[in-house]
Amino acid sequence: MAFEVPAWDKGALAVKFKPGTNPAIDAPKTKPKKLKQKKPKVKKSERKQKSKVKQQINSTYRLGKGPLAPPVESSDSEADDEMRAMHKIRSGRIEKQKPPAKAAKDQKKQLTLKPALLQAAVESMETTPTPASAPSTSAAPEGALANKLHAELMGGRFRYINEQLYTMNSKKAEDLFRSDSGAFDAYHAGYRQQVEKWPSNPLNRIIKLVKRLSKTAVIGDFGCGEGKLAQSVPNKVYSMDLVSRRADIVACNITKTPLEAQALDVAVYCLSLMGTNLNDYLLEANRVLKLHGNVYIAEIQSRFEDVREFIRFMTSCGFDLVKKDVAVNYFYFFHFRKMRHVGKDVKLKPFSLKPCLYRKR
Ligand SMILES: C[S@@+](CC[C@H](N)C(=O)[O-])C[C@H]1O[C@@H](n2cnc3c(N)ncnc32)[C@H](O)[C@@H]1O
């Protein structure tokens, strides 16, 4: 498979020495003179760096495995670099990339961007990329550089927003999009690019599935993004997301929708169980679904530590498992059925899935 990674233990090799050739064993057994060894002085900056690395390793959500989880050594420092890069671009200076020795010698030398180029890069970071507004690759080398900067900054912005959405509760996610009007479009521009890298879009499987249901079934698309499901099936679909970019999409928090109780036959969550308060997400689904209504969930495989625990959580929210597809294939698919009404005031153990953090490529 294209993304398979060899097992960690495959790298360890045992080296055998012929008799008389192993310097460690064959050296004459004279008593070595005791030498007083001075402890090498560790610079303050090196100590700081070491403790930063330790902190990264201790940050548990970064230890997730799976095809989309980042390697342990990536992320924080990468995100920091990106934030610093953005800051530099905003303040009009970009340092030349140099090999470490040269860079140390010549630390203060900077590349000053022409104002027009700088403006293009900053604007492209702040606005949604569209084919018409993105800088053209066919232009002069400056255009190509602005284009590259644009892509890198947008990628960084997407990864930053994505990480926020997976590590905060739904109320904070709502505040995030409210306080930053470009964030939703920036997120979805990055998400579209991410989808293109996947072997398939899980939403297409859900669309196929909904097409097999009765045309009269009323569907709720919770966290619909750009609302593709509604455009692909003949059913009545309530498309809901934190931000609406189309008249038929309801802008709301899916933990608290404007739908009436028991209004839906089907609830769909395609990669949208993002917040840290999943109890609120699924208790709202229980409220708005009819008894024996269906829930279809697609999620990224690497988000699950223990699938049984997830199924238990769903049961506590009133849903019994009908079918699951948890073959190793990037995405897991679940079909649950609402078997009992569960009030929103029920006391449940908080539940969340692991965040899905994308790597810089
Ligand atoms: C990864 S995107 C997937 C979008 C769409 N389901 C698809 O498959 O194309 C997840 C979406 O869930 C939305 N989302 C996450 N938590 C939400 C919440 N509490 N309320 C509304 N939307 C939410 C995000 O805004 C985002 O648009």
The ligand as a Gaussian input file, in Angstrom:
#p B3LYP/6-31G(d) Opt

LIG

0 1
 C      -13.676000      18.290000       7.969000
 S      -15.017000      19.307000       7.616000
 C      -16.060000      18.202000       6.710000
 C      -17.154000      18.896000       6.001000
 C      -18.171000      17.985000       5.290000
 N      -18.872000      17.154000       6.227000
 C      -17.502000      17.166000       4.231000
 O      -17.385000      15.947000       4.407000
 O      -17.092000      17.740000       3.221000
 C      -15.798000      19.381000       9.195000
 C      -16.820000      20.467000       9.301000
 O      -17.482000      20.309000      10.564000
 C      -17.797000      21.581000      11.035000
 N      -18.018000      21.543000      12.488000
 C      -17.238000      21.018000      13.448000
 N      -17.769000      21.233000      14.668000
 C      -18.920000      21.915000      14.468000
 C      -19.915000      22.445000      15.323000
 N      -19.841000      22.326000      16.654000
 N      -20.977000      23.076000      14.771000
 C      -21.077000      23.215000      13.429000
 N      -20.158000      22.732000      12.571000
 C      -19.090000      22.101000      13.073000
 C      -16.584000      22.417000      10.648000
 O      -16.892000      23.797000      10.627000
 C      -16.267000      21.864000       9.265000
 O      -16.881000      22.615000       8.264000

